[in-house]
Amino acid sequence: MVLPAAVALSSIGVGRPVHQAVAVTALWVLVGLAAGRYAPWTWDEGAPVGPLVRDWLVLLGALAVLRAVSGLGEASPAVLAALCPSLAVTVLCRKAIHRHVLAVRRRARSLRRVLVIGEADAVDAVVGQLAERTDHGYVVVGACVLGEGEVLSGVPVSARLPAGARTASDEGAAPVADAADLLDADLVFVATGRHLSGDRLRRLSWALHDRGHRLMVLPGVVEVARRRVRITSAAGLTLLDIAPPARRGLPTLLKAATDRAGSLVLLLALAPVFALLALAVRMSSPGPVIYRQDRVGRNGTRFPMWKFRTIIVDADRLKGELAAVNEHDGHMFKLRRDPRVTPVGRFLRRSSLDELPQLVNVLLGHMSLVGPRPPLPEEVARYDQVEMRRLSVKPGLTGLWQVSGRSDLSWHETVSLDLRYVDNWSWAWDLTVMARTVRAVLDGRGAY
């Protein structure tokens, strides 16, 4: 913060720029401390830009108050503009640090040791959820199981706790605290269930807090972004207020405007690329340049989706003959070495250039720049109720599926990613996915 501020203030001729930059930086640190930006758990949320921008606006307000109190008057627009590079550098540094944190966690380092409390199936569910991803900072080192159920996840069972509605509220608290001491646990996760009453959980928290252990309660809700959750209370009850997914209002208007403007700009900028690719497809094999295919969009509405043709003309007829060798475990049809794909088509798929005509779909409102993969009608016909939720938003030209491995992902992973986006999308998250798309296209992993 201090270096870009000093350089910017010096460039506009402000007196004593270094001293002012140091003062601004000190105030920035205090704003961050007040907002809890330096707490270890903040890295579990990634490095979102929104909170930093809000902190920066608070910083500007605090500076205005300090200048007014000290008699310096209002800051000029040039001075305020000189602080913008500091915000940009802070965002870039925090993004870089977050990538470093993720890399360290993937090597199983810098993790917090967790003791899980709950019934056997709940313990297995928590362990399985944590094992699916490496973007968090927790490792389960033991479990205290309620009842006699069998733990199938392989986690060591440190203690068996009595279960039942008539169990004393404080029974089992001491063994849990002893297990946390023995395992040197940093945190204790409690998976709530029918055998964990509020009073019993309260006494358990007393035993753990008295020994210096932190307690986290898992309410059972999964894949909900933290910004959608608000904690409130009523009559001594602790309540989680979960905001519904954004389906209307300013966020959706902003997304629609970004889709239309972004697709129009890209179509104009990439017009020469379109011409070259169309010529390459025309010369590589007989048939049309553009491949038209019916896809299913938001709320089950069908629309024609366009791509540069990457397959031979009678490829749809041959698909039924190749169904027996489908390499994907879900409803999609994928072959690494699909014999229907032309040589130029392999290059287009590898580079994702075959998807560019879908910018027209985005401009016409059939699709969005970011969203779930647009499914085929025959795929949707086999969807269950959970999978149908993928159709709650417009499909996207890119999305979490495309930037997370594409065809290399299992069907379960594909659905999980799409549902995470459907429930938690935001305009800022869309910008992040679009930025990650560039790296995914250059990498080419899972594109075939």
N, C-alpha and C positions, 0 to 999 in steps of 0.2 A: 504493500500500500504506500509506504513512504517514498520509495524511489520514483515511481511514475508521477506521484503528486508533486514531488520536488522538481522534477524535470518540467512538468507542464506549467507549474506556477512560475518557474524561472523564465520559461519561454514567453510568457505574456507580460513579463516585467514586474511581477509582484515583489514587494520588498521582503527581505528575509525569507525566501521560499523554503529553505531547509527547516527553519524553526516552525513555520506554518505547517509544513508537511508532517513533521513529528507530532505536532499538536493534533492534526487531523487523524493521524494514525492511532494515537493514544485513545482518542474518542471512539474511533472505529472498533478498537479492541474492547472497550467498555460496552459498546452496543452489542457486540458479539457475545460477550459474557452474559449480559442481561438476557439475551435471547437464547442462551444455551447452545450456541453454535460450536463450541469446543468440546462438548460432551462426547464420550466414545460412541454412544448409540447413534449419533448423527450420521456416521458413515454407513449405517445399515440402510439409510434412506437414499444413498447415492449422493450426488452433488447437485441438487436442484438449483436452478438459477433464481426462481421466484423469491425464496426467502432472502437471498443475498440482495436482490433489488429492493425488497422491503426494508432491509437493514440500511441500505444506502440512502433511501428516502428519509429514514429516521435520523441518519447521520446529518443530512442536509438541514433538517429541522432543528437538531441540536446545535449545529453550527450557527444557524440564524439566531437562536436564543442567546447563545454565548456572545455573539457579536453585539446584539442589542444590549445585553447586560453590561458588557465592558465598554460600551460607548463607541464601538467601531463602526456602527451603522450597518446597513444591509450589504451583503456581498454582491459584487457585480456579476452579471451573467457570465462573463469571461472566467471568473474564479470558479463558479459552479461547473462550467464546462470543463475546466482544467482537472476536476476530480473524476471525470468519466473514464479516463485511461486507468485510473486506480481500480475502479469497479471491474473493468474488462480484465485486467491482469489478475485480480483476485479470483474471478470466475475461472479463468484458464488454469491458475495454480491449483484451485480446489478440484477441478476436473482431473488434472494430472495426478494429484495426490490420491484421489479416489481410485483411479486406474491402478496405481501402485498398491493400494490397500487390497484391491481385488486380486491382483497377481500374487500378493503375499498369502492371502487366504487360500487360493487354489493350491498352494504348496503346503497347506495345513499348518500355517504359522499364524501367530497373532490372533488366536482364537480364545474365546471365553469358555471355560469349562462349565457344563450345565448338568444339574441333577434334575431329573424329571419325576414328578409325582402324579399318579393317576391310576386308573384301572388298566389292565394289561393291554386291551385293544387301543385305549387312548394313548398309552406310551408308545406302542408300535406306530400309531398314526403320526405322532409328533416326530419320532425318529425318521420315519419314511419321508415326511415332508421336508425335514432339514437335509436329508441325504440327497434329495433330488437336485439341489442347487448348491453352488459354492459362493454366491454373492452375499452371504451373511457371515457373521463372526462367531458362530456358536458350534461347539462340539459336545455331544452327549457322552458323559463319562459314567453314568450310573442311573438307576431308577429305584424309586420306592413305590411298590405296587400295592394298590388297595385290593384286598381279596386274594384268591388263590389262582387267578387266571394265569395262563402261560404266556410269557413274553417271547414272541417269535422273531424279534428284530436282532437278537443277539446281544442286547445291552445288559451288562451285569446288574443283577438285582441286589441292591444293598440292604433292603429291608422289606418285610411284608407287613402291611398295616391292616388292622381290622376294618372290615367293611360292614355296613348295615345301618339302618336308620336309628337304632338305639345305642350306637357306639358313643361313648363319652366324647365330648367335644375336644378335650385336650389329649385324648388317647392317640398315640402315634406321633405327637409333635417332637418329643425328645429323640426317638430313633431317626427321624428325618434330619434334625439338626446334627446328630452324631455322624450320619452318613455324609452330610455336606462338609463337616470338618475333616473326615477321613479322606474324602476324595478331593479335598482342596477346591471345592466348587466355587466359582465366581458368582453363579446365579442359580436359582432354583425355579424351574418352570412347573406350574401346577395346572394340569389339564382338568378342568372342572367336570363333574359328573354327579350322578344321583347320590353317591356316598360322601360327597364333600359339601356339607352345608356351609352356609355363610359364617356361622359361629365357629365351626371347626376350622375353617380357613383363616379366620381371624386369629385364633389361638396358635395356629401354625405359623402365622406371620410373626407373632410375638416371639416364639421360640427361635425363629431364624434371625430376626432383626437383633435380638439380644446377643446372638453369636457373631454378628457382623456380616450376615449373608443377605443378599438382595433377593426379593421375591417378585416373580412375574406370573400373572394369571393369564392363561390361554382360554379365551371365551369360546373357542371352537369355530369362529368365523375365519375363513381363509380368503386370500387374494383380495384384500381390501386395502387400498392405498391409505396411508396415515392421514393425508389431508382430508379424507372423507369421514374420519372418526373424530368425534368430540365427546369428551367425558363430562358427565353432569351427575347430579345426585338429587334424590328426593326421599324424604323420610328415613334417612340413614342408608338408603340403597344407592349403590354405585351403578350408573347407567352408561351404556355405550350408545351414543347417538350416531348412527351410520347414515350419512347423506346418500341419496339415490344417485345413480350414474347420470352424468350430464346428457340430457336428451333434447333440451330446448334452451332458449335464452341466449345471452351474449356469447358463451363459449361455442355454441353450434353455429351462430352467425359468423363468428370469427373464423371458424374452421371452413365454412362454406366459401367465405371470401378468399381465404388462402388457397383453397382448392381451385377456384375459378381463375384467380389472378396468376397463381403459380403455373397451372397447366397452360394458360395462354402464353405466358412469357417463355416457357420451355418449348412450346410448339414453334414459336417464332425463332427462338435462338437455335433450335436444332433442325430447322428446315433443311439445310444442306446435308446433314447427317441422314435425314429421312430419305433424301434423293439418292444418296450413295448406297444405302442399305436396300432400297427398293430395286436399284439396278443390280446389286449383287444377288438378291433373291431371284429376280427374273432370269438372270443368266445361269444360275446354278442348277435349276431343274424346271421342267415344264409345270405350268400351273399359275394361279393368281399370286400376286405379291402379298396381299393381305389375307389372313386366315380369319374367318368369322366363326364365332362359336357362341351358342346360347349359354349364359351364366345366370346365377340367381343372386339378386342383390338384396337390399334392405327389405325386411318384412316379406321375403319370398317373391319379390317382383323380378320377373325375368327381363334380361336386356341382352342385346348383341354386343359381345366383347371382341375387340379387334387386336390382332397381333401380326407381326411379320411372320409369314409362313416359314416354318422350320422343318416341316415334314412333307412326305410325298403326297400326291393328290388323293390317293385312295387309302390314306392312313386310317381314317375312321372305320373303314370296313375291316382292316386288319387288326384293330384293337381287340375285337372279340376273340380272335385267334390267339392273341398274346396274353389274355387275361390269366391263364394258368401260370404264367411266369412273372406275374406282378411282384415287384420287390418291396412294395409298401404294405405295411400291416393294417392299414385302415381303409377308408373308402376311396382314397385317391389311387390313380394308376400311375406308377413310376417305374421306369427301367433305366439303369445306368447306361446300357448300350442298346438303346432302342433302335431296331433296324429300320424304322420308318423315318428317322431323322436324317436330313441331308447333310453333307459336309459343311455347307455354309450355316445350316441350322444349328449344328453343334457349336459353332463359334458364337452364334447369336444367343443361344441359351446359356452358354458359359459366361458370356459378358452381360446377359440380361437385356441386350439391345432389342430382342424380339418383343419386349413389353412396351416399347415406346409408343406405339399407336394407341395404347390405353389412355394416353393423355387426352385424346379426343373424348373417351368415355368420361374422364374426370370433368372436362369442360362442359359436357352435356348433362352432368349431374348424375350419371349412372353410378359412378364410383367416386372415391375420395383419394387424395394423395397417400393417405395412411389409413390402414384398416385391415381387417382379416382378409385372407386369400379368397377370391370369388369362386364359389364351388359350382360344379356342374349339376344340372337337374337330377341326374341319376344318383349322384352322391347325396343330395338333399333328401331324396326319397328314402334313404336308409338311415337318416339322422334320428337320434332319440331326442327326448325333450331337452336334455342338457346341450347337445350339439346344435339344436335349433336356435339357441340363444346367440350363436355366432352371427345370425342374420338380423340382430337388433340394430346394427349400424351398417353404413355403406361399406362394401368391400373396398380394399385399397390397392393402389398401384404398388405400394410397399407396405411393410408391417413388421410386427415382431417375428413372424414366421420367416420372412425373407432375410432378416438380419441376424437370425439365431441358428442358422444351419439349413434352412429350407428342406429339401427332400431327404436330407440325412436324419431329420427328426422323425420320431415315431408319431403315430396318430394321436396317442394320448398327450404327447408333448405339444403337438400342433394345436389341439383343442384347448389345452391349458393356457398356452400363450394367447390364443385368440380371445378366450374368455377373460383373461387378465386385462387385455386391452379394452374389450367391450365395457367392462365394469368401471375401469379406472382411467380412461383416456382423458387427456387434457391437451390444450393447444401447445403448451411447452413440451409435453412428451412427444407430440407429433414432430416438432422441430428436431428433437433428439433422435427420433427414429430415422428421419430423413438424412440427418448427418451421418448416422451409422450405416445407412444404405450405401453411401459412396464407398466405404471400406468393404462392405459385403460384396459389392459388385466387383471391385478390384480383386478381392480374394477368390471369388467364384466358387466357394465351398458349397456343396449341396445343390448346385445348379446343373441339371441335366434333364 
